[in-house]
Amino acid sequence: MADWPSTLPQRMTVDGYGSSMPNLTVKTAMEVGPAKIRRRTTCGVRPIKGTIIFTHDELDEFKTFFEDTILGGSLRFNWIDPEIVDEDISVEMRFTDIPSWTPFGNDWKVSLGLEILP
């Protein structure tokens, strides 16, 4: 399995970061009354969204990683958990959205949609 390139920034920016709990339930509509909700599984994927700032050269390297190494985002990769600040705990991730970028001064602000796998 591929690793996030060590030559790229290792942390997303705090501004724009978001996450939520995994959805572990299934909801079934009833003919009458409130829907039934039950636990579907004991673990699930944790969605995260965030941004990261790249230089022009880093953006080129990121494109190569995305397109060639993880085959357009179809493969999983290892990267540090963005919510664990004091340690570099590696987790398995995959992209849920195609990355996009906009100019940010002389750099690039890249938007990432990912999920952390159980």
Sine and cosine of phi, psi and omega as CSV:
sin_phi,cos_phi,sin_psi,cos_psi,sin_omega,cos_omega
0.00,0.00,0.60,-0.80,-0.03,-1.00
-0.96,0.27,0.42,-0.91,0.12,-0.99
-0.93,-0.38,0.52,-0.86,0.13,-0.99
-0.83,0.55,0.72,-0.69,-0.06,-1.00
-0.85,0.53,0.75,-0.67,-0.03,-1.00
-0.94,0.35,-0.30,0.95,0.00,-1.00
-1.00,0.09,-0.11,0.99,0.07,-1.00
-0.99,-0.13,0.37,-0.93,0.08,-1.00
-0.80,0.60,0.61,-0.79,-0.09,-1.00
-0.99,-0.14,-0.13,0.99,-0.04,-1.00
-0.77,-0.63,0.61,-0.79,0.14,-0.99
-0.98,0.22,0.34,-0.94,0.07,-1.00
-0.96,0.29,0.51,-0.86,0.03,-1.00
-0.93,0.38,-0.65,0.76,0.03,-1.00
-0.92,0.39,0.85,-0.53,0.02,-1.00
1.00,-0.08,-0.08,1.00,0.01,-1.00
-0.98,0.22,0.61,-0.79,0.07,-1.00
-0.44,-0.90,0.49,-0.87,0.01,-1.00
-0.45,-0.89,0.16,-0.99,0.10,-1.00
-0.49,-0.87,0.16,-0.99,0.04,-1.00
-0.96,0.30,0.43,-0.90,0.10,-0.99
-0.91,0.42,0.56,-0.83,0.08,-1.00
-1.00,0.07,0.94,-0.33,-0.06,-1.00
-0.95,-0.31,0.11,0.99,-0.09,-1.00
-0.89,-0.45,0.29,-0.96,0.14,-0.99
-0.81,-0.59,0.67,-0.74,-0.06,-1.00
-0.91,-0.40,0.76,-0.64,-0.02,-1.00
-0.86,-0.52,0.83,-0.55,0.03,-1.00
-0.94,0.33,0.66,-0.75,0.05,-1.00
-0.97,-0.22,0.40,-0.92,0.03,-1.00
-0.90,0.44,-0.61,0.80,0.02,-1.00
-0.69,-0.72,0.65,-0.76,0.08,-1.00
1.00,0.02,-0.09,-1.00,-0.06,-1.00
-0.94,0.33,0.40,-0.92,0.03,-1.00
-0.91,0.41,0.47,-0.88,0.11,-0.99
-1.00,0.04,0.64,-0.77,0.08,-1.00
-0.81,-0.59,0.75,-0.66,0.04,-1.00
-0.67,-0.75,0.38,-0.92,0.05,-1.00
-0.95,0.32,0.77,-0.63,-0.03,-1.00
-1.00,-0.07,-0.58,0.81,-0.08,-1.00
-0.45,-0.89,0.19,-0.98,0.00,-1.00
-0.99,-0.12,-0.23,0.97,0.06,-1.00
-0.54,-0.84,0.41,-0.91,-0.03,-1.00
-0.42,-0.91,0.01,-1.00,0.00,-1.00
-0.99,0.17,0.58,-0.81,0.03,-1.00
-0.96,-0.29,0.94,-0.34,-0.02,-1.00
-0.96,0.29,0.62,-0.78,0.09,-1.00
-0.66,-0.75,0.53,-0.85,0.10,-0.99
-0.73,-0.68,0.56,-0.83,0.01,-1.00
-0.14,-0.99,0.01,-1.00,0.04,-1.00
-0.80,-0.61,0.39,-0.92,0.02,-1.00
-0.60,-0.80,0.59,-0.81,-0.03,-1.00
-0.99,-0.16,0.81,-0.59,0.03,-1.00
-0.86,-0.50,0.55,-0.83,0.23,-0.97
-0.96,0.26,0.10,-0.99,0.01,-1.00
-0.88,0.48,-0.69,0.72,0.00,-1.00
-0.91,0.41,-0.63,0.78,0.03,-1.00
-0.91,0.41,-0.61,0.80,0.05,-1.00
-0.89,0.46,-0.67,0.74,0.06,-1.00
-0.87,0.49,-0.68,0.74,0.02,-1.00
-0.91,0.41,-0.64,0.77,0.04,-1.00
-0.88,0.47,-0.68,0.73,0.02,-1.00
-0.86,0.51,-0.68,0.74,0.03,-1.00
-0.89,0.45,-0.70,0.72,0.05,-1.00
-0.85,0.52,-0.75,0.66,-0.05,-1.00
-0.92,0.40,-0.76,0.65,-0.10,-0.99
-0.97,0.25,-0.68,0.74,-0.13,-0.99
-0.99,-0.16,-0.77,0.64,-0.10,-1.00
-0.93,0.35,-0.73,0.68,-0.02,-1.00
-0.95,-0.31,0.38,0.93,0.16,-0.99
0.77,0.64,0.85,0.52,0.05,-1.00
0.93,0.36,0.42,0.91,0.01,-1.00
1.00,0.03,0.16,0.99,-0.04,-1.00
-1.00,0.09,-0.28,0.96,-0.02,-1.00
-0.96,-0.27,0.42,-0.91,0.07,-1.00
-0.98,0.21,0.32,-0.95,0.07,-1.00
-0.48,-0.88,0.29,-0.96,0.03,-1.00
-0.98,-0.17,0.68,-0.73,0.07,-1.00
-0.43,-0.90,0.29,-0.96,-0.02,-1.00
-0.95,0.33,0.55,-0.84,0.04,-1.00
-0.93,0.36,0.85,-0.52,-0.07,-1.00
-0.94,0.35,-0.24,0.97,-0.02,-1.00
-0.99,-0.11,-0.10,0.99,0.05,-1.00
-0.98,-0.22,0.98,-0.21,-0.17,-0.99
-0.99,0.13,-0.64,0.77,-0.14,-0.99
-0.98,0.19,-0.32,0.95,-0.04,-1.00
-0.73,-0.68,0.39,-0.92,0.05,-1.00
-0.99,-0.15,0.97,0.24,0.01,-1.00
-1.00,0.08,0.87,-0.49,-0.03,-1.00
-0.99,0.13,0.68,-0.73,0.06,-1.00
-0.77,-0.64,0.32,-0.95,0.03,-1.00
-1.00,0.02,0.77,-0.64,-0.03,-1.00
-0.74,-0.67,0.22,-0.98,0.21,-0.98
-0.48,-0.88,0.38,-0.93,0.02,-1.00
-0.98,0.19,0.62,-0.78,0.10,-1.00
-0.94,-0.33,-0.33,0.95,0.03,-1.00
-0.74,-0.67,0.41,-0.91,0.11,-0.99
-0.96,0.28,0.78,-0.62,0.00,-1.00
-0.88,0.47,0.51,-0.86,0.08,-1.00
-0.72,-0.70,0.37,-0.93,-0.04,-1.00
-0.59,-0.81,0.45,-0.89,0.03,-1.00
-0.69,-0.73,0.44,-0.90,0.04,-1.00
-0.87,0.49,0.58,-0.81,0.00,-1.00
-0.61,-0.79,1.00,0.09,-0.14,-0.99
0.91,0.42,-0.82,-0.58,0.06,-1.00
-1.00,-0.02,0.03,1.00,-0.05,-1.00
-0.92,-0.40,-0.23,-0.97,0.01,-1.00
-0.78,-0.63,0.71,-0.70,0.08,-1.00
-0.98,-0.18,0.91,-0.42,-0.12,-0.99
-0.96,-0.28,0.79,-0.61,0.03,-1.00
-1.00,-0.08,0.77,-0.64,-0.05,-1.00
-0.86,-0.51,0.71,-0.70,0.17,-0.99
-0.90,-0.45,0.90,-0.44,-0.09,-1.00
-0.72,-0.69,0.18,-0.98,0.20,-0.98
-0.64,-0.76,0.64,-0.77,0.07,-1.00
-1.00,-0.02,0.81,-0.59,-0.09,-1.00
-1.00,0.02,0.50,-0.87,-0.01,-1.00
-0.94,0.34,0.00,0.00,0.00,0.00
